[in-house]
């Protein structure tokens, strides 16, 4: 009976370690989609920390200074990105229509600047004239280019929108890093000294 006691304690300790490891893995899996946003928010907060400290000295409330810094970052980072996404979203359908119109009525004369392209200008102009003479071959080439170009343009709009959402998440996280950054830094220093 005396030997079972240490064995039971070992099994209990092993079960605790396994549960802690599983809990840590679960946390990592849950936080995995947000790791990039967490790291980017940390980088932004570290680089703008002196500005935050000055703001904190003036308003003396951590939550207000954090809110003002977040609003400032929204103005400087998020607003221009929003304009970019909006303009890109408006421009893509027009560009797709221009490509479609080019397929429907291809130009027969090569652009004047094509001949002036170094090294390949003359050859490119000859190829253009060859394609213009054979409408079927020209349309075949344009159709081969059209589908991938359309997919790339639409994918770029989706990526820009995802980037905008990622920036919103970064700024949301940055608010809490600013607000609780001093306490977080003290705890990390205390943990590092152990």
N, C-alpha and C positions, 0 to 999 in steps of 0.2 A: 504494500500500500504506500510505503514511503517513496518507492521508485516511480509510482504513477504520478505523484504530485509534480515533480519537475517535468515529466513528459507532457502532462496536461498544460503546464505553463508554457512550454515550448510550442505546443500546437496552437494555443491561444495567441501567443506572440506572432507566430507565422500567419495565422488567419488575419490578425490586425495589419500586418505588413502587406499581405495580398489585397486586403480591402483598401488600404491607402493607395497602393499602386493602381488599382482599378479606378479609384476615385480620381486620381491624378490623370490617368489616361482619358477618362470621361470628360474631365475639364478641358484637356487639350483638344479633344475632338470637337467639343462644343465651341471653343474659342478659335479653332483653326480658321474659319472664314473671316474672323476679325483681327487676326494677327497683323496683317499688313496695315490696317487702319490704326491699331494700337501703336505699332512702331512709328508710323508716320506722325500720329498725334504726339507721341513722346518727343520725336525729333523737333517738331514745330514748337512744342512747349519749352524744350531746353534752349532752343535758339532764340526764342522771344522772351525768355524768363526775365532778363533785366528790364524790359519794358513793362512786364507784368508787375515787377517789384515796385517800380516808380508809380504805377497806377494804384497799386495797393497802398502805398504810403499816402497818396492823395485822398483816396476814398475810404480807407481803413476797414473795409468790409470785404473779406475774401470772395464771397459769392458775387458781389457787385463788380469787383475787379475782374473776376473770371468771366462774367457775362459781358462786360465791356470789351475784353480782349477777344472773346469769341465773336462778338458782333464786328469788331475791327477786322478779324480774319475773314469773316463772311464777306465783308465789303472788298477786301483786297484779293481774296482767292476765289471764293465761291461765285461772286457776281460776274467776274469776267468769264469764268468757265461756263456759267449759265448762258451768257451771251453767245459764246462759241458754240455750244450745243444747239441753241435755238437757230443760229445762222446756218449751221451745218444741216440741221433738219430741214430748213427751208430750201437750201441749195441743192440737196441731193435729188429730189424729184425733178427739178428743172434740168439738171445735168443729165439725168437718165432720159428725159424727153429730147434733149439736144442730140444725144447719141442715137436715139430711135429715129429722129428726123434725118440724121446723117445716113443711116441705113436705108431709109426710104428714098432719099434723093442724094446720092453720093456726089461730091464735087468731081468734075472731070479734069480740072486743071490743078496741078500741084501748087501749093502755096509758094510765093516768091522766096521766102526765107529758107525753104528746104534746100535749094541749090547752094546756099551759102554755109551750110553746116560743114565743118571741117571733116576731111577724110572721106565721109560717106555721103556727102550732099548730092553729088552727081548721080551716084548709084541709086540713092533713095528716090531721086526725081524720076529716073528711068523706070524704077519699079512702080512708082505711083502711076505713071503714064500707062504702063503695061496693065495694071489693075483697072484703070479707068476704061481701057479699051475692052476689057472683059468684065462686064457688069456682074455676071454670075460669080466669077472668082472674087471680085471685090466684095459682093454681098456675103459670100461664104466667109471671107476673112473677118469682116465686121461682125458677123453673127458669132464667130468664135471668140471675139473680143468682148462682145456685148454682155453675155451672161456672166462671165467672171467679173467684169467691171461693175456690173450692177450688184453682184453679191458683195464685192469688196466695199462699195460705197455704202450699202445698207449695213454691213458689219461695222463700218467705221462710225455710223450714227449710233448703233447699239453700244459700241465700246465707249463712245463719248458720254452717252447717258449713264452707263455703269460707272464711269469715272466720276461723274457728277454726284451720283448717289454715294460713292465711296468717300468723296470729299465731305458730304453732309455727315457721314458717320465719323470721319476724322475730327470734324469741328465739334460734334457732340461729345466725343471722348475727350477732346482737348479742354472743354469746359471743366470737366471733373478733374483732369490733371492739374489745371490751374488752381481750382478751388481747394483741392486736397493735396497739392504737390508738396507743400512743406512737411506735412505729416507723413506722407509717403516716403519722402527723402530721409526723414529721421528714422523711420522704421527700417528702411533698407540699410542705413548706416549701422543701426544697432544690430541688425541681422548679420552684417558683414563683420562686425567686431567679435561675434561669438565664436 
